[in-house]
């Protein structure tokens, strides 16, 4: 059985975050920001839907 990985993001104290990473992501919920591949993909899908919604 595989174990869940740790976040590892740099904290304000310049140490590594030891929280568990979210399933399917490399960071925890606190450190997974707008730059993450998951968030970028989700934002691009929303923008694509918005563009096609307004086209006539």
Phi and psi in radians as a Rosetta constraint file:
Dihedral C 1 N 2 CA 2 C 2 CIRCULARHARMONIC -1.396 0.35
Dihedral N 2 CA 2 C 2 N 3 CIRCULARHARMONIC 2.585 0.35
Dihedral C 2 N 3 CA 3 C 3 CIRCULARHARMONIC -1.715 0.35
Dihedral N 3 CA 3 C 3 N 4 CIRCULARHARMONIC 2.713 0.35
Dihedral C 3 N 4 CA 4 C 4 CIRCULARHARMONIC -1.345 0.35
Dihedral N 4 CA 4 C 4 N 5 CIRCULARHARMONIC 2.373 0.35
Dihedral C 4 N 5 CA 5 C 5 CIRCULARHARMONIC -1.338 0.35
Dihedral N 5 CA 5 C 5 N 6 CIRCULARHARMONIC 2.881 0.35
Dihedral C 5 N 6 CA 6 C 6 CIRCULARHARMONIC -1.595 0.35
Dihedral N 6 CA 6 C 6 N 7 CIRCULARHARMONIC 2.768 0.35
Dihedral C 6 N 7 CA 7 C 7 CIRCULARHARMONIC -1.125 0.35
Dihedral N 7 CA 7 C 7 N 8 CIRCULARHARMONIC -1.066 0.35
Dihedral C 7 N 8 CA 8 C 8 CIRCULARHARMONIC 1.405 0.35
Dihedral N 8 CA 8 C 8 N 9 CIRCULARHARMONIC 0.050 0.35
Dihedral C 8 N 9 CA 9 C 9 CIRCULARHARMONIC -1.197 0.35
Dihedral N 9 CA 9 C 9 N 10 CIRCULARHARMONIC 2.629 0.35
Dihedral C 9 N 10 CA 10 C 10 CIRCULARHARMONIC -1.276 0.35
Dihedral N 10 CA 10 C 10 N 11 CIRCULARHARMONIC 2.328 0.35
Dihedral C 10 N 11 CA 11 C 11 CIRCULARHARMONIC -1.659 0.35
Dihedral N 11 CA 11 C 11 N 12 CIRCULARHARMONIC 3.121 0.35
Dihedral C 11 N 12 CA 12 C 12 CIRCULARHARMONIC -1.100 0.35
Dihedral N 12 CA 12 C 12 N 13 CIRCULARHARMONIC -0.489 0.35
Dihedral C 12 N 13 CA 13 C 13 CIRCULARHARMONIC -1.469 0.35
Dihedral N 13 CA 13 C 13 N 14 CIRCULARHARMONIC 0.106 0.35
Dihedral C 13 N 14 CA 14 C 14 CIRCULARHARMONIC 1.175 0.35
Dihedral N 14 CA 14 C 14 N 15 CIRCULARHARMONIC 0.412 0.35
Dihedral C 14 N 15 CA 15 C 15 CIRCULARHARMONIC -1.870 0.35
Dihedral N 15 CA 15 C 15 N 16 CIRCULARHARMONIC 2.945 0.35
Dihedral C 15 N 16 CA 16 C 16 CIRCULARHARMONIC -1.496 0.35
Dihedral N 16 CA 16 C 16 N 17 CIRCULARHARMONIC 2.413 0.35
Dihedral C 16 N 17 CA 17 C 17 CIRCULARHARMONIC -1.163 0.35
Dihedral N 17 CA 17 C 17 N 18 CIRCULARHARMONIC 2.381 0.35
Dihedral C 17 N 18 CA 18 C 18 CIRCULARHARMONIC -1.904 0.35
Dihedral N 18 CA 18 C 18 N 19 CIRCULARHARMONIC 0.170 0.35
Dihedral C 18 N 19 CA 19 C 19 CIRCULARHARMONIC -1.247 0.35
Dihedral N 19 CA 19 C 19 N 20 CIRCULARHARMONIC 2.750 0.35
Dihedral C 19 N 20 CA 20 C 20 CIRCULARHARMONIC -1.249 0.35
Dihedral N 20 CA 20 C 20 N 21 CIRCULARHARMONIC 2.411 0.35
Dihedral C 20 N 21 CA 21 C 21 CIRCULARHARMONIC -1.250 0.35
Dihedral N 21 CA 21 C 21 N 22 CIRCULARHARMONIC 2.657 0.35
Dihedral C 21 N 22 CA 22 C 22 CIRCULARHARMONIC -1.235 0.35
Dihedral N 22 CA 22 C 22 N 23 CIRCULARHARMONIC 2.626 0.35
Dihedral C 22 N 23 CA 23 C 23 CIRCULARHARMONIC -1.092 0.35
Dihedral N 23 CA 23 C 23 N 24 CIRCULARHARMONIC 2.232 0.35
Dihedral C 23 N 24 CA 24 C 24 CIRCULARHARMONIC 1.456 0.35
Dihedral N 24 CA 24 C 24 N 25 CIRCULARHARMONIC 0.119 0.35
Dihedral C 24 N 25 CA 25 C 25 CIRCULARHARMONIC -2.382 0.35
Dihedral N 25 CA 25 C 25 N 26 CIRCULARHARMONIC 2.870 0.35
Dihedral C 25 N 26 CA 26 C 26 CIRCULARHARMONIC -1.712 0.35
Dihedral N 26 CA 26 C 26 N 27 CIRCULARHARMONIC -0.045 0.35
Dihedral C 26 N 27 CA 27 C 27 CIRCULARHARMONIC -2.246 0.35
Dihedral N 27 CA 27 C 27 N 28 CIRCULARHARMONIC 2.819 0.35
Dihedral C 27 N 28 CA 28 C 28 CIRCULARHARMONIC -1.364 0.35
Dihedral N 28 CA 28 C 28 N 29 CIRCULARHARMONIC 3.069 0.35
Dihedral C 28 N 29 CA 29 C 29 CIRCULARHARMONIC -1.162 0.35
Dihedral N 29 CA 29 C 29 N 30 CIRCULARHARMONIC -0.414 0.35
Dihedral C 29 N 30 CA 30 C 30 CIRCULARHARMONIC -1.357 0.35
Dihedral N 30 CA 30 C 30 N 31 CIRCULARHARMONIC -0.556 0.35
Dihedral C 30 N 31 CA 31 C 31 CIRCULARHARMONIC -1.833 0.35
Dihedral N 31 CA 31 C 31 N 32 CIRCULARHARMONIC -0.024 0.35
Dihedral C 31 N 32 CA 32 C 32 CIRCULARHARMONIC -1.539 0.35
Dihedral N 32 CA 32 C 32 N 33 CIRCULARHARMONIC 1.687 0.35
Dihedral C 32 N 33 CA 33 C 33 CIRCULARHARMONIC -1.767 0.35
Dihedral N 33 CA 33 C 33 N 34 CIRCULARHARMONIC -2.795 0.35
Dihedral C 33 N 34 CA 34 C 34 CIRCULARHARMONIC -1.160 0.35
Dihedral N 34 CA 34 C 34 N 35 CIRCULARHARMONIC -0.314 0.35
Dihedral C 34 N 35 CA 35 C 35 CIRCULARHARMONIC -1.437 0.35
Dihedral N 35 CA 35 C 35 N 36 CIRCULARHARMONIC -0.240 0.35
Dihedral C 35 N 36 CA 36 C 36 CIRCULARHARMONIC -1.210 0.35
Dihedral N 36 CA 36 C 36 N 37 CIRCULARHARMONIC 2.639 0.35
Dihedral C 36 N 37 CA 37 C 37 CIRCULARHARMONIC -1.036 0.35
Dihedral N 37 CA 37 C 37 N 38 CIRCULARHARMONIC -0.655 0.35
Dihedral C 37 N 38 CA 38 C 38 CIRCULARHARMONIC -1.094 0.35
Dihedral N 38 CA 38 C 38 N 39 CIRCULARHARMONIC -0.809 0.35
Dihedral C 38 N 39 CA 39 C 39 CIRCULARHARMONIC -1.215 0.35
Dihedral N 39 CA 39 C 39 N 40 CIRCULARHARMONIC -0.689 0.35
Dihedral C 39 N 40 CA 40 C 40 CIRCULARHARMONIC -1.105 0.35
Dihedral N 40 CA 40 C 40 N 41 CIRCULARHARMONIC -0.773 0.35
Dihedral C 40 N 41 CA 41 C 41 CIRCULARHARMONIC -1.079 0.35
Dihedral N 41 CA 41 C 41 N 42 CIRCULARHARMONIC -0.778 0.35
Dihedral C 41 N 42 CA 42 C 42 CIRCULARHARMONIC -1.112 0.35
Dihedral N 42 CA 42 C 42 N 43 CIRCULARHARMONIC -0.719 0.35
Dihedral C 42 N 43 CA 43 C 43 CIRCULARHARMONIC -1.165 0.35
Dihedral N 43 CA 43 C 43 N 44 CIRCULARHARMONIC -0.706 0.35
Dihedral C 43 N 44 CA 44 C 44 CIRCULARHARMONIC -1.132 0.35
Dihedral N 44 CA 44 C 44 N 45 CIRCULARHARMONIC -0.685 0.35
Dihedral C 44 N 45 CA 45 C 45 CIRCULARHARMONIC -1.093 0.35
Dihedral N 45 CA 45 C 45 N 46 CIRCULARHARMONIC -0.735 0.35
Dihedral C 45 N 46 CA 46 C 46 CIRCULARHARMONIC -1.133 0.35
Dihedral N 46 CA 46 C 46 N 47 CIRCULARHARMONIC -0.710 0.35
Dihedral C 46 N 47 CA 47 C 47 CIRCULARHARMONIC -1.142 0.35
Dihedral N 47 CA 47 C 47 N 48 CIRCULARHARMONIC -0.704 0.35
Dihedral C 47 N 48 CA 48 C 48 CIRCULARHARMONIC -1.104 0.35
Dihedral N 48 CA 48 C 48 N 49 CIRCULARHARMONIC -0.747 0.35
Dihedral C 48 N 49 CA 49 C 49 CIRCULARHARMONIC -1.105 0.35
Dihedral N 49 CA 49 C 49 N 50 CIRCULARHARMONIC -0.711 0.35
Dihedral C 49 N 50 CA 50 C 50 CIRCULARHARMONIC -1.118 0.35
Dihedral N 50 CA 50 C 50 N 51 CIRCULARHARMONIC -0.701 0.35
Dihedral C 50 N 51 CA 51 C 51 CIRCULARHARMONIC -1.148 0.35
Dihedral N 51 CA 51 C 51 N 52 CIRCULARHARMONIC -0.794 0.35
Dihedral C 51 N 52 CA 52 C 52 CIRCULARHARMONIC -1.258 0.35
Dihedral N 52 CA 52 C 52 N 53 CIRCULARHARMONIC -0.444 0.35
Dihedral C 52 N 53 CA 53 C 53 CIRCULARHARMONIC -1.177 0.35
Dihedral N 53 CA 53 C 53 N 54 CIRCULARHARMONIC -0.632 0.35
Dihedral C 53 N 54 CA 54 C 54 CIRCULARHARMONIC -1.582 0.35
Dihedral N 54 CA 54 C 54 N 55 CIRCULARHARMONIC -0.168 0.35
Dihedral C 54 N 55 CA 55 C 55 CIRCULARHARMONIC -1.277 0.35
Dihedral N 55 CA 55 C 55 N 56 CIRCULARHARMONIC 2.546 0.35
